[in-house]
Amino acid sequence: MSDRRPTTTTGAAPTEVPTRVVDALHAAARAAESVRPARRDGESVVESAEDPSHEGATSAVAANGATSAGRVARAGDGPSSRGPVDHVTAPTRDAVAAVLVAAGADVRRDEPLARHTSFRIGGPADLFVAAATVSELQAALRAARAHGYPVFFLGGGSNLLVSDRGVRGLVLKLGKPFDFVEWEPDDTGASLRIGAAVPFKRVVAEAVAAGLAGLEFGEGIPGTIGGGILMNAGAFGGEIGRVVTVLEAVDESGERIELPRERLGFAYRRLTLPTRALITAVRVRLERGDAAALAASVADAKARRDRHQPKGRPNAGSIFKNPPGTFAGRLLEEAGLKGARLGDAMFSERHANFIVNLGHARAVDVKGLIDLATRAVRRLRAIELEPEVRLVGEW
Ligand SMILES: Cc1cc2nc3c(=O)[nH]c(=O)nc-3n(C[C@H](O)[C@H](O)[C@H](O)COP(=O)(O)OP(=O)(O)OC[C@H]3O[C@@H](n4cnc5c(N)ncnc54)[C@H](O)[C@@H]3O)c2cc1C
């Protein structure tokens, strides 16, 4: 336990963190160290963020947990701390993998998800597929559904905290064929059809270069367009939901669907879909703007990020959503959490609403800091912080 003692930034005097914070950090560290010996049936949660569009994943895990009891080897040299727990989904995994292989998909077992998250944290996915075609996606979703096997949709992994034990089920990502942009310019602007795997930053840069307004707020937002839509990603007063006209997706039964704007519930850092679905493309409408004003707005966004956000350390952007009328970062700073550290996870000294991975942070370290901060702000200001980062996998 002594080597995992919570402390301040390397080299800083421990007295810089208020005593109450240090006490709470000790409690969080103890909680983080108590690893459960084994999972009970139905205990897992694939994604804990309360998102109606993801309810299916949670219930599917519970169903698996109740039905079978195989055992699976450890992921080997991955970053996972998953132990040899009873693995209740092994026979189902084999059945789903067999269907995927028959459909031509490149199926990986026990893929370390730390390779796919901006935090560089996360244990193995039981099955991992980067789908190369819509028909592969359909096959994957149909097989998973037929076997009651949970599926998690992975974008760029820039808003996720994946547990050290990893994800029980299939992690489905969109491959290269979903990285395309089709342009339809007209007199007043352009309509774009954008594949969900396209990096958000690239669309922003291309739109601004073409003199189109509506996405310049997105300068510096990592991840994919698909993840950006699901999170209704935004910054500096803008958000992507405002320019969306139609979503193309594949639902859980493997059907291709189109969802017009009227059926989409965009809200602050969330999107509620009428049905759980993997977004494959989005159509947006952008109006012609003033090229100089657009360039200035991008430069301003970049300068603000450079000034305030941590650099060079893996992170997942803002940890908490801003509560109404205030800023999460300000509340965390007031609670004395800037620089507070658990293991290799630390609240950034540049911006308290970022947790950075100093090298070998584990998900439990980050989760310990999240829990600590939630309690500290509740005690200090009676405000309930809500995580923006999504907790994924088996905790
Ligand atoms: C340095 C940094 C700065 C950031 N700044 C901002 C910011 O200014 N504003 C902001 O809003 N966010 C910010 N973020 C957070 C993050 O980049 C955004 O939330 C981003 O839009 C997430 O996209 P992603 O592709 O990485 O999604 P992921 O993190 O992979 O997934 C996020 C959610 O979307 C779902 N999802 C992903 N792809 C799909 C799909 N195709 N279909 C259905 N569901 C899908 C996932 O299941 C998950 O629930 C920042 C992150 C970092 C690391």
The ligand as an SDF file (V2000), in Angstrom:
LIG
                    3D

 53 58  0  0  0  0  0  0  0  0999 V2000
   -7.5080   16.5190  -24.7700 C   0  0  0  0  0  0  0  0  0  0  0  0
   -9.0030   16.3520  -24.8780 C   0  0  0  0  0  0  0  0  0  0  0  0
   -9.8130   17.4500  -25.0610 C   0  0  0  0  0  0  0  0  0  0  0  0
  -11.1960   17.2970  -25.1710 C   0  0  0  0  0  0  0  0  0  0  0  0
  -11.9720   18.4100  -25.3570 N   0  0  0  0  0  0  0  0  0  0  0  0
  -13.3100   18.2730  -25.4890 C   0  0  0  0  0  0  0  0  0  0  0  0
  -14.1450   19.4220  -25.7180 C   0  0  0  0  0  0  0  0  0  0  0  0
  -13.6860   20.5430  -25.8000 O   0  0  0  0  0  0  0  0  0  0  0  0
  -15.4770   19.2190  -25.8390 N   0  0  0  0  0  0  0  0  0  0  0  0
  -16.0310   17.9700  -25.7550 C   0  0  0  0  0  0  0  0  0  0  0  0
  -17.2610   17.8490  -25.9060 O   0  0  0  0  0  0  0  0  0  0  0  0
  -15.2670   16.8760  -25.5360 N   0  0  0  0  0  0  0  0  0  0  0  0
  -13.9360   16.9870  -25.4050 C   0  0  0  0  0  0  0  0  0  0  0  0
  -13.1540   15.8730  -25.1760 N   0  0  0  0  0  0  0  0  0  0  0  0
  -13.7990   14.5620  -24.9920 C   0  0  0  0  0  0  0  0  0  0  0  0
  -13.9230   13.7230  -26.2840 C   0  0  0  0  0  0  0  0  0  0  0  0
  -12.9040   14.0670  -27.1870 O   0  0  0  0  0  0  0  0  0  0  0  0
  -15.2770   13.9120  -26.9500 C   0  0  0  0  0  0  0  0  0  0  0  0
  -16.3210   13.5090  -26.1020 O   0  0  0  0  0  0  0  0  0  0  0  0
  -15.3400   13.1030  -28.2680 C   0  0  0  0  0  0  0  0  0  0  0  0
  -16.3810   13.6060  -29.0320 O   0  0  0  0  0  0  0  0  0  0  0  0
  -15.5160   11.6090  -28.0500 C   0  0  0  0  0  0  0  0  0  0  0  0
  -15.3840   10.9690  -29.3050 O   0  0  0  0  0  0  0  0  0  0  0  0
  -14.7490    9.5220  -29.4490 P   0  0  0  0  0  0  0  0  0  0  0  0
  -14.8440    9.1290  -30.8610 O   0  0  0  0  0  0  0  0  0  0  0  0
  -13.4140    9.4990  -28.8380 O   0  0  0  0  0  0  0  0  0  0  0  0
  -15.7920    8.6680  -28.5920 O   0  0  0  0  0  0  0  0  0  0  0  0
  -15.4940    7.5360  -27.5090 P   0  0  0  0  0  0  0  0  0  0  0  0
  -14.7750    8.1530  -26.3740 O   0  0  0  0  0  0  0  0  0  0  0  0
  -14.9190    6.3510  -28.1430 O   0  0  0  0  0  0  0  0  0  0  0  0
  -16.9890    7.1950  -27.0540 O   0  0  0  0  0  0  0  0  0  0  0  0
  -17.7970    8.1450  -26.4020 C   0  0  0  0  0  0  0  0  0  0  0  0
  -19.2320    7.6130  -26.3880 C   0  0  0  0  0  0  0  0  0  0  0  0
  -19.7260    7.5770  -27.7270 O   0  0  0  0  0  0  0  0  0  0  0  0
  -20.1500    6.2610  -28.0620 C   0  0  0  0  0  0  0  0  0  0  0  0
  -19.8450    6.0840  -29.4840 N   0  0  0  0  0  0  0  0  0  0  0  0
  -18.6460    6.2630  -30.0920 C   0  0  0  0  0  0  0  0  0  0  0  0
  -18.7460    6.0740  -31.4050 N   0  0  0  0  0  0  0  0  0  0  0  0
  -20.0450    5.7580  -31.6480 C   0  0  0  0  0  0  0  0  0  0  0  0
  -20.7880    5.4380  -32.8220 C   0  0  0  0  0  0  0  0  0  0  0  0
  -20.2260    5.4120  -34.0420 N   0  0  0  0  0  0  0  0  0  0  0  0
  -22.1000    5.1590  -32.6930 N   0  0  0  0  0  0  0  0  0  0  0  0
  -22.7000    5.1630  -31.4850 C   0  0  0  0  0  0  0  0  0  0  0  0
  -22.0500    5.4550  -30.3360 N   0  0  0  0  0  0  0  0  0  0  0  0
  -20.7350    5.7580  -30.4160 C   0  0  0  0  0  0  0  0  0  0  0  0
  -19.3870    5.3470  -27.1400 C   0  0  0  0  0  0  0  0  0  0  0  0
  -20.0860    4.1210  -26.9660 O   0  0  0  0  0  0  0  0  0  0  0  0
  -19.3450    6.1820  -25.8670 C   0  0  0  0  0  0  0  0  0  0  0  0
  -20.5620    6.0790  -25.1820 O   0  0  0  0  0  0  0  0  0  0  0  0
  -11.7850   16.0070  -25.0780 C   0  0  0  0  0  0  0  0  0  0  0  0
  -10.9450   14.8770  -24.8910 C   0  0  0  0  0  0  0  0  0  0  0  0
   -9.5740   15.0400  -24.7950 C   0  0  0  0  0  0  0  0  0  0  0  0
   -8.7070   13.8350  -24.6180 C   0  0  0  0  0  0  0  0  0  0  0  0
  1  2  1  0
  2  3  1  0
  2 52  2  0
  3  4  2  0
  4  5  1  0
  4 50  1  0
  5  6  2  0
  6  7  1  0
  6 13  1  0
  7  8  2  0
  7  9  1  0
  9 10  1  0
 10 11  2  0
 10 12  1  0
 12 13  2  0
 13 14  1  0
 14 15  1  0
 14 50  1  0
 15 16  1  0
 16 17  1  0
 16 18  1  0
 18 19  1  0
 18 20  1  0
 20 21  1  0
 20 22  1  0
 22 23  1  0
 23 24  1  0
 24 25  2  0
 24 26  1  0
 24 27  1  0
 27 28  1  0
 28 29  2  0
 28 30  1  0
 28 31  1  0
 31 32  1  0
 32 33  1  0
 33 34  1  0
 33 48  1  0
 34 35  1  0
 35 36  1  0
 35 46  1  0
 36 37  1  0
 36 45  1  0
 37 38  2  0
 38 39  1  0
 39 40  1  0
 39 45  2  0
 40 41  1  0
 40 42  2  0
 42 43  1  0
 43 44  2  0
 44 45  1  0
 46 47  1  0
 46 48  1  0
 48 49  1  0
 50 51  2  0
 51 52  1  0
 52 53  1  0
M  END
$$$$
